[in-house]
Amino acid sequence: MFINLQSIDEPEEPQLTSPSATEIFLEEAQKSPIERMREQILAELGLSEESLAQLPPDEKRAMEDKIREMIEEKFRQGMGVDQAGSESNASMISVVA
């Protein structure tokens, strides 16, 4: 006597596909200069938005302040203004916007 066991097919794992070069380009192209700058600075600091969000509130505030200062410094460098320049933050941002 043969017993025919029913095989239960396991559901296939969803296939994760990498985004195409076009998709990556379009995603980057839609970001503002400030968003790209922030990502670059986070990478320099060894952080991601997710890891930054997980910091305790005091540390997160300090890191946000540091990121803001680094962005302002990059604006000054891009505009050719020294650190003691007379340019206001508002005028620096208006150049980028």
A tleap script that builds the chain and sets N, CA, C and O, in Angstrom:
source leaprc.protein.ff14SB
mol = sequence {
  NMET PHE ILE ASN LEU GLN SER ILE ASP GLU
  PRO GLU GLU PRO GLN LEU THR SER PRO SER
  ALA THR GLU ILE PHE LEU GLU GLU ALA GLN
  LYS SER PRO ILE GLU ARG MET ARG GLU GLN
  ILE LEU ALA GLU LEU GLY LEU SER GLU GLU
  SER LEU ALA GLN LEU PRO PRO ASP GLU LYS
  ARG ALA MET GLU ASP LYS ILE ARG GLU MET
  ILE GLU GLU LYS PHE ARG GLN GLY MET GLY
  VAL ASP GLN ALA GLY SER GLU SER ASN ALA
  SER MET ILE SER VAL VAL CALA
}
set mol.1.N position { 0.824 -1.161 0.000 }
set mol.1.CA position { 0.000 0.000 0.000 }
set mol.1.C position { 0.882 1.243 0.000 }
set mol.1.O position { 1.811 1.375 0.798 }
set mol.2.N position { 0.569 2.129 -0.901 }
set mol.2.CA position { 1.313 3.371 -1.018 }
set mol.2.C position { 0.479 4.516 -0.468 }
set mol.2.O position { -0.712 4.635 -0.753 }
set mol.3.N position { 1.112 5.329 0.301 }
set mol.3.CA position { 0.431 6.525 0.807 }
set mol.3.C position { 0.966 7.704 0.013 }
set mol.3.O position { 2.170 7.960 -0.031 }
set mol.4.N position { 0.070 8.390 -0.592 }
set mol.4.CA position { 0.461 9.547 -1.388 }
set mol.4.C position { 0.319 10.789 -0.513 }
set mol.4.O position { -0.794 11.228 -0.224 }
set mol.5.N position { 1.416 11.334 -0.106 }
set mol.5.CA position { 1.396 12.535 0.725 }
set mol.5.C position { 1.246 13.759 -0.159 }
set mol.5.O position { 1.913 13.922 -1.181 }
set mol.6.N position { 0.365 14.583 0.275 }
set mol.6.CA position { 0.152 15.820 -0.459 }
set mol.6.C position { 1.292 16.770 -0.117 }
set mol.6.O position { 1.587 16.996 1.057 }
set mol.7.N position { 1.913 17.309 -1.111 }
set mol.7.CA position { 2.972 18.277 -0.817 }
set mol.7.C position { 2.352 19.663 -0.731 }
set mol.7.O position { 1.533 20.066 -1.557 }
set mol.8.N position { 2.760 20.338 0.254 }
set mol.8.CA position { 2.276 21.704 0.436 }
set mol.8.C position { 3.366 22.629 -0.082 }
set mol.8.O position { 4.476 22.686 0.448 }
set mol.9.N position { 3.014 23.338 -1.119 }
set mol.9.CA position { 3.980 24.276 -1.682 }
set mol.9.C position { 4.111 25.464 -0.738 }
set mol.9.O position { 3.127 26.087 -0.341 }
set mol.10.N position { 5.336 25.749 -0.401 }
set mol.10.CA position { 5.569 26.928 0.424 }
set mol.10.C position { 5.457 28.153 -0.464 }
set mol.10.O position { 5.904 28.144 -1.611 }
set mol.11.N position { 4.860 29.202 0.071 }
set mol.11.CA position { 4.762 30.411 -0.750 }
set mol.11.C position { 6.156 30.924 -1.087 }
set mol.11.O position { 7.078 30.886 -0.272 }
set mol.12.N position { 6.269 31.393 -2.290 }
set mol.12.CA position { 7.564 31.917 -2.721 }
set mol.12.C position { 7.865 33.211 -1.997 }
set mol.12.O position { 6.973 34.017 -1.730 }
set mol.13.N position { 9.126 33.394 -1.688 }
set mol.13.CA position { 9.568 34.640 -1.074 }
set mol.13.C position { 9.409 35.755 -2.097 }
set mol.13.O position { 9.749 35.578 -3.267 }
set mol.14.N position { 8.898 36.895 -1.669 }
set mol.14.CA position { 8.792 37.996 -2.641 }
set mol.14.C position { 10.183 38.393 -3.126 }
set mol.14.O position { 11.124 38.524 -2.344 }
set mol.15.N position { 10.278 38.574 -4.387 }
set mol.15.CA position { 11.560 38.955 -4.978 }
set mol.15.C position { 11.754 40.465 -4.850 }
set mol.15.O position { 10.960 41.256 -5.359 }
set mol.16.N position { 12.803 40.835 -4.172 }
set mol.16.CA position { 13.129 42.257 -4.039 }
set mol.16.C position { 13.973 42.650 -5.237 }
set mol.16.O position { 15.004 42.040 -5.520 }
set mol.17.N position { 13.530 43.653 -5.916 }
set mol.17.CA position { 14.279 44.103 -7.076 }
set mol.17.C position { 14.954 45.422 -6.746 }
set mol.17.O position { 14.402 46.267 -6.042 }
set mol.18.N position { 16.118 45.573 -7.253 }
set mol.18.CA position { 16.851 46.825 -7.063 }
set mol.18.C position { 16.255 47.874 -7.980 }
set mol.18.O position { 15.825 47.570 -9.093 }
set mol.19.N position { 16.232 49.107 -7.508 }
set mol.19.CA position { 15.728 50.169 -8.386 }
set mol.19.C position { 16.673 50.352 -9.574 }
set mol.19.O position { 17.887 50.190 -9.454 }
set mol.20.N position { 16.099 50.687 -10.695 }
set mol.20.CA position { 16.908 50.901 -11.889 }
set mol.20.C position { 17.677 52.216 -11.756 }
set mol.20.O position { 17.375 53.042 -10.895 }
set mol.21.N position { 18.652 52.389 -12.606 }
set mol.21.CA position { 19.438 53.627 -12.606 }
set mol.21.C position { 18.533 54.825 -12.881 }
set mol.21.O position { 18.729 55.902 -12.317 }
set mol.22.N position { 17.548 54.634 -13.745 }
set mol.22.CA position { 16.616 55.719 -14.061 }
set mol.22.C position { 15.803 56.096 -12.829 }
set mol.22.O position { 15.615 57.279 -12.546 }
set mol.23.N position { 15.320 55.092 -12.094 }
set mol.23.CA position { 14.543 55.359 -10.881 }
set mol.23.C position { 15.378 56.080 -9.837 }
set mol.23.O position { 14.900 57.007 -9.183 }
set mol.24.N position { 16.620 55.656 -9.682 }
set mol.24.CA position { 17.522 56.314 -8.723 }
set mol.24.C position { 17.769 57.751 -9.136 }
set mol.24.O position { 17.729 58.654 -8.299 }
set mol.25.N position { 18.025 57.976 -10.430 }
set mol.25.CA position { 18.263 59.328 -10.920 }
set mol.25.C position { 17.053 60.223 -10.677 }
set mol.25.O position { 17.190 61.345 -10.190 }
set mol.26.N position { 15.867 59.721 -11.018 }
set mol.26.CA position { 14.659 60.520 -10.852 }
set mol.26.C position { 14.398 60.853 -9.383 }
set mol.26.O position { 13.963 61.957 -9.056 }
set mol.27.N position { 14.667 59.890 -8.506 }
set mol.27.CA position { 14.490 60.134 -7.070 }
set mol.27.C position { 15.449 61.230 -6.596 }
set mol.27.O position { 15.050 62.122 -5.847 }
set mol.28.N position { 16.691 61.165 -7.024 }
set mol.28.CA position { 17.675 62.186 -6.641 }
set mol.28.C position { 17.326 63.539 -7.251 }
set mol.28.O position { 17.483 64.573 -6.601 }
set mol.29.N position { 16.859 63.539 -8.485 }
set mol.29.CA position { 16.543 64.792 -9.175 }
set mol.29.C position { 15.390 65.532 -8.506 }
set mol.29.O position { 15.296 66.756 -8.605 }
set mol.30.N position { 14.520 64.802 -7.833 }
set mol.30.CA position { 13.374 65.425 -7.188 }
set mol.30.C position { 13.714 66.017 -5.828 }
set mol.30.O position { 12.906 66.738 -5.242 }
set mol.31.N position { 14.897 65.719 -5.329 }
set mol.31.CA position { 15.295 66.248 -4.020 }
set mol.31.C position { 15.787 67.686 -4.164 }
set mol.31.O position { 16.374 68.065 -5.178 }
set mol.32.N position { 15.534 68.464 -3.133 }
set mol.32.CA position { 16.034 69.837 -3.126 }
set mol.32.C position { 17.525 69.816 -2.788 }
set mol.32.O position { 18.023 68.833 -2.241 }
set mol.33.N position { 18.235 70.895 -3.112 }
set mol.33.CA position { 19.658 70.961 -2.753 }
set mol.33.C position { 19.877 70.772 -1.246 }
set mol.33.O position { 20.868 70.164 -0.841 }
set mol.34.N position { 18.977 71.279 -0.429 }
set mol.34.CA position { 19.126 71.135 1.023 }
set mol.34.C position { 18.988 69.669 1.421 }
set mol.34.O position { 19.727 69.188 2.280 }
set mol.35.N position { 18.044 68.955 0.802 }
set mol.35.CA position { 17.870 67.537 1.116 }
set mol.35.C position { 19.126 66.746 0.755 }
set mol.35.O position { 19.565 65.884 1.517 }
set mol.36.N position { 19.701 67.043 -0.410 }
set mol.36.CA position { 20.916 66.337 -0.814 }
set mol.36.C position { 22.078 66.680 0.116 }
set mol.36.O position { 22.877 65.812 0.471 }
set mol.37.N position { 22.165 67.949 0.506 }
set mol.37.CA position { 23.217 68.377 1.422 }
set mol.37.C position { 23.071 67.679 2.770 }
set mol.37.O position { 24.054 67.224 3.355 }
set mol.38.N position { 21.834 67.599 3.256 }
set mol.38.CA position { 21.568 66.953 4.546 }
set mol.38.C position { 21.973 65.475 4.493 }
set mol.38.O position { 22.598 64.971 5.426 }
set mol.39.N position { 21.620 64.782 3.410 }
set mol.39.CA position { 22.008 63.380 3.259 }
set mol.39.C position { 23.526 63.226 3.269 }
set mol.39.O position { 24.064 62.307 3.887 }
set mol.40.N position { 24.208 64.134 2.579 }
set mol.40.CA position { 25.665 64.083 2.514 }
set mol.40.C position { 26.272 64.290 3.899 }
set mol.40.O position { 27.207 63.588 4.284 }
set mol.41.N position { 25.742 65.244 4.638 }
set mol.41.CA position { 26.261 65.537 5.972 }
set mol.41.C position { 25.979 64.378 6.916 }
set mol.41.O position { 26.842 63.998 7.707 }
set mol.42.N position { 24.772 63.808 6.840 }
set mol.42.CA position { 24.465 62.650 7.671 }
set mol.42.C position { 25.453 61.514 7.394 }
set mol.42.O position { 25.930 60.856 8.319 }
set mol.43.N position { 25.754 61.292 6.114 }
set mol.43.CA position { 26.711 60.246 5.745 }
set mol.43.C position { 28.089 60.554 6.326 }
set mol.43.O position { 28.768 59.658 6.828 }
set mol.44.N position { 28.501 61.823 6.258 }
set mol.44.CA position { 29.794 62.222 6.827 }
set mol.44.C position { 29.842 61.955 8.330 }
set mol.44.O position { 30.893 61.619 8.876 }
set mol.45.N position { 28.704 62.108 8.987 }
set mol.45.CA position { 28.622 61.887 10.428 }
set mol.45.C position { 28.356 60.419 10.768 }
set mol.45.O position { 28.301 60.054 11.943 }
set mol.46.N position { 28.194 59.589 9.761 }
set mol.46.CA position { 27.928 58.171 9.987 }
set mol.46.C position { 26.518 57.905 10.478 }
set mol.46.O position { 26.279 56.948 11.215 }
set mol.47.N position { 25.587 58.748 10.070 }
set mol.47.CA position { 24.199 58.625 10.509 }
set mol.47.C position { 23.265 58.472 9.322 }
set mol.47.O position { 23.626 58.760 8.181 }
set mol.48.N position { 22.061 58.013 9.615 }
set mol.48.CA position { 20.965 58.012 8.643 }
set mol.48.C position { 19.796 58.715 9.317 }
set mol.48.O position { 19.833 58.974 10.519 }
set mol.49.N position { 18.762 59.023 8.546 }
set mol.49.CA position { 17.576 59.652 9.142 }
set mol.49.C position { 16.994 58.742 10.225 }
set mol.49.O position { 16.521 59.217 11.257 }
set mol.50.N position { 17.032 57.426 9.979 }
set mol.50.CA position { 16.487 56.471 10.941 }
set mol.50.C position { 17.296 56.459 12.235 }
set mol.50.O position { 16.724 56.491 13.325 }
set mol.51.N position { 18.633 56.414 12.118 }
set mol.51.CA position { 19.453 56.389 13.325 }
set mol.51.C position { 19.372 57.716 14.081 }
set mol.51.O position { 19.434 57.739 15.310 }
set mol.52.N position { 19.234 58.812 13.347 }
set mol.52.CA position { 19.085 60.122 13.984 }
set mol.52.C position { 17.778 60.181 14.772 }
set mol.52.O position { 17.740 60.726 15.876 }
set mol.53.N position { 16.724 59.629 14.213 }
set mol.53.CA position { 15.416 59.637 14.875 }
set mol.53.C position { 15.416 58.813 16.160 }
set mol.53.O position { 14.602 59.054 17.051 }
set mol.54.N position { 16.316 57.852 16.258 }
set mol.54.CA position { 16.364 56.979 17.431 }
set mol.54.C position { 17.192 57.553 18.577 }
set mol.54.O position { 17.202 56.989 19.671 }
set mol.55.N position { 17.886 58.666 18.342 }
set mol.55.CA position { 18.697 59.264 19.404 }
set mol.55.C position { 17.801 59.843 20.491 }
set mol.55.O position { 16.667 60.237 20.220 }
set mol.56.N position { 18.308 59.895 21.720 }
set mol.56.CA position { 17.564 60.582 22.781 }
set mol.56.C position { 17.351 62.042 22.393 }
set mol.56.O position { 18.167 62.605 21.663 }
set mol.57.N position { 16.274 62.668 22.864 }
set mol.57.CA position { 15.930 64.033 22.434 }
set mol.57.C position { 17.073 65.043 22.541 }
set mol.57.O position { 17.267 65.841 21.624 }
set mol.58.N position { 17.829 65.029 23.633 }
set mol.58.CA position { 18.928 65.996 23.781 }
set mol.58.C position { 20.020 65.777 22.740 }
set mol.58.O position { 20.525 66.734 22.153 }
set mol.59.N position { 20.383 64.514 22.511 }
set mol.59.CA position { 21.415 64.209 21.514 }
set mol.59.C position { 20.916 64.544 20.107 }
set mol.59.O position { 21.662 65.062 19.276 }
set mol.60.N position { 19.645 64.240 19.858 }
set mol.60.CA position { 19.077 64.527 18.542 }
set mol.60.C position { 19.095 66.029 18.270 }
set mol.60.O position { 19.453 66.455 17.172 }
set mol.61.N position { 18.709 66.834 19.262 }
set mol.61.CA position { 18.709 68.292 19.113 }
set mol.61.C position { 20.124 68.795 18.831 }
set mol.61.O position { 20.327 69.654 17.973 }
set mol.62.N position { 21.107 68.246 19.567 }
set mol.62.CA position { 22.496 68.659 19.360 }
set mol.62.C position { 22.967 68.289 17.954 }
set mol.62.O position { 23.659 69.074 17.306 }
set mol.63.N position { 22.591 67.089 17.474 }
set mol.63.CA position { 22.997 66.679 16.121 }
set mol.63.C position { 22.305 67.530 15.064 }
set mol.63.O position { 22.922 67.891 14.061 }
set mol.64.N position { 21.023 67.858 15.276 }
set mol.64.CA position { 20.309 68.721 14.329 }
set mol.64.C position { 20.976 70.094 14.263 }
set mol.64.O position { 21.096 70.673 13.183 }
set mol.65.N position { 21.412 70.618 15.411 }
set mol.65.CA position { 22.115 71.902 15.431 }
set mol.65.C position { 23.424 71.804 14.651 }
set mol.65.O position { 23.773 72.704 13.887 }
set mol.66.N position { 24.148 70.690 14.857 }
set mol.66.CA position { 25.417 70.499 14.156 }
set mol.66.C position { 25.180 70.397 12.647 }
set mol.66.O position { 25.934 70.969 11.860 }
set mol.67.N position { 24.142 69.674 12.248 }
set mol.67.CA position { 23.817 69.534 10.822 }
set mol.67.C position { 23.480 70.897 10.227 }
set mol.67.O position { 23.946 71.236 9.139 }
set mol.68.N position { 22.669 71.680 10.943 }
set mol.68.CA position { 22.297 73.019 10.466 }
set mol.68.C position { 23.548 73.882 10.283 }
set mol.68.O position { 23.686 74.573 9.274 }
set mol.69.N position { 24.459 73.841 11.263 }
set mol.69.CA position { 25.694 74.629 11.158 }
set mol.69.C position { 26.534 74.190 9.965 }
set mol.69.O position { 27.115 75.024 9.270 }
set mol.70.N position { 26.600 72.872 9.726 }
set mol.70.CA position { 27.382 72.364 8.599 }
set mol.70.C position { 26.759 72.785 7.267 }
set mol.70.O position { 27.477 73.094 6.316 }
set mol.71.N position { 25.436 72.799 7.198 }
set mol.71.CA position { 24.756 73.255 5.977 }
set mol.71.C position { 25.058 74.732 5.747 }
set mol.71.O position { 25.380 75.137 4.630 }
set mol.72.N position { 24.952 75.533 6.803 }
set mol.72.CA position { 25.253 76.969 6.677 }
set mol.72.C position { 26.690 77.186 6.224 }
set mol.72.O position { 26.958 78.071 5.411 }
set mol.73.N position { 27.614 76.387 6.743 }
set mol.73.CA position { 29.019 76.507 6.346 }
set mol.73.C position { 29.194 76.171 4.867 }
set mol.73.O position { 29.948 76.842 4.162 }
set mol.74.N position { 28.509 75.152 4.403 }
set mol.74.CA position { 28.595 74.795 2.976 }
set mol.74.C position { 28.038 75.920 2.098 }
set mol.74.O position { 28.572 76.191 1.023 }
set mol.75.N position { 26.967 76.574 2.556 }
set mol.75.CA position { 26.444 77.723 1.817 }
set mol.75.C position { 27.489 78.821 1.742 }
set mol.75.O position { 27.723 79.394 0.678 }
set mol.76.N position { 28.114 79.112 2.870 }
set mol.76.CA position { 29.148 80.165 2.887 }
set mol.76.C position { 30.273 79.825 1.926 }
set mol.76.O position { 30.731 80.677 1.165 }
set mol.77.N position { 30.717 78.572 1.966 }
set mol.77.CA position { 31.800 78.149 1.074 }
set mol.77.C position { 31.373 78.263 -0.383 }
set mol.77.O position { 32.146 78.714 -1.229 }
set mol.78.N position { 30.148 77.855 -0.673 }
set mol.78.CA position { 29.636 77.906 -2.041 }
set mol.78.C position { 29.506 79.321 -2.565 }
set mol.78.O position { 29.646 79.565 -3.763 }
set mol.79.N position { 29.236 80.256 -1.662 }
set mol.79.CA position { 29.072 81.649 -2.058 }
set mol.79.C position { 30.390 82.411 -2.013 }
set mol.79.O position { 30.452 83.576 -2.405 }
set mol.80.N position { 31.441 81.755 -1.537 }
set mol.80.CA position { 32.730 82.423 -1.447 }
set mol.80.C position { 32.803 83.404 -0.293 }
set mol.80.O position { 33.608 84.335 -0.314 }
set mol.81.N position { 31.966 83.199 0.715 }
set mol.81.CA position { 31.946 84.089 1.874 }
set mol.81.C position { 32.748 83.430 2.982 }
set mol.81.O position { 32.587 82.239 3.247 }
set mol.82.N position { 33.616 84.205 3.632 }
set mol.82.CA position { 34.362 83.627 4.745 }
set mol.82.C position { 33.442 83.452 5.948 }
set mol.82.O position { 32.308 83.930 5.942 }
set mol.83.N position { 33.931 82.767 6.975 }
set mol.83.CA position { 33.105 82.467 8.140 }
set mol.83.C position { 32.601 83.709 8.840 }
set mol.83.O position { 31.541 83.671 9.464 }
set mol.84.N position { 33.309 84.783 8.757 }
set mol.84.CA position { 32.897 86.013 9.430 }
set mol.84.C position { 32.134 86.926 8.468 }
set mol.84.O position { 31.958 88.114 8.736 }
set mol.85.N position { 31.683 86.359 7.346 }
set mol.85.CA position { 30.981 87.147 6.335 }
set mol.85.C position { 29.716 87.776 6.876 }
set mol.85.O position { 29.184 87.343 7.898 }
set mol.86.N position { 29.240 88.789 6.195 }
set mol.86.CA position { 28.088 89.535 6.664 }
set mol.86.C position { 26.774 89.002 6.096 }
set mol.86.O position { 25.719 89.587 6.343 }
set mol.87.N position { 26.818 87.913 5.345 }
set mol.87.CA position { 25.609 87.357 4.743 }
set mol.87.C position { 24.716 86.761 5.819 }
set mol.87.O position { 25.196 86.062 6.712 }
set mol.88.N position { 23.432 87.032 5.739 }
set mol.88.CA position { 22.489 86.457 6.688 }
set mol.88.C position { 22.057 85.082 6.195 }
set mol.88.O position { 22.212 84.757 5.018 }
set mol.89.N position { 21.522 84.290 7.089 }
set mol.89.CA position { 21.024 82.964 6.715 }
set mol.89.C position { 19.936 83.080 5.674 }
set mol.89.O position { 19.897 82.292 4.729 }
set mol.90.N position { 19.045 84.053 5.829 }
set mol.90.CA position { 17.949 84.223 4.890 }
set mol.90.C position { 18.464 84.501 3.482 }
set mol.90.O position { 17.934 83.961 2.511 }
set mol.91.N position { 19.483 85.331 3.365 }
set mol.91.CA position { 20.001 85.631 2.025 }
set mol.91.C position { 20.719 84.423 1.416 }
set mol.91.O position { 20.688 84.228 0.201 }
set mol.92.N position { 21.366 83.611 2.263 }
set mol.92.CA position { 22.009 82.406 1.756 }
set mol.92.C position { 20.976 81.430 1.230 }
set mol.92.O position { 21.169 80.820 0.178 }
set mol.93.N position { 19.882 81.278 1.956 }
set mol.93.CA position { 18.842 80.335 1.548 }
set mol.93.C position { 18.141 80.837 0.296 }
set mol.93.O position { 17.768 80.034 -0.559 }
set mol.94.N position { 17.955 82.138 0.167 }
set mol.94.CA position { 17.288 82.671 -1.026 }
set mol.94.C position { 18.109 82.412 -2.271 }
set mol.94.O position { 17.543 82.306 -3.359 }
set mol.95.N position { 19.416 82.307 -2.153 }
set mol.95.CA position { 20.266 82.021 -3.315 }
set mol.95.C position { 20.009 80.615 -3.810 }
set mol.95.O position { 19.996 80.372 -5.017 }
set mol.96.N position { 19.804 79.682 -2.886 }
set mol.96.CA position { 19.593 78.286 -3.244 }
set mol.96.C position { 18.183 78.033 -3.732 }
set mol.96.O position { 17.965 77.233 -4.642 }
set mol.97.N position { 17.214 78.725 -3.119 }
set mol.97.CA position { 15.799 78.460 -3.430 }
set mol.97.C position { 15.384 78.975 -4.764 }
set mol.97.O position { 14.226 78.821 -5.152 }
savepdb mol mol.pdb
quit
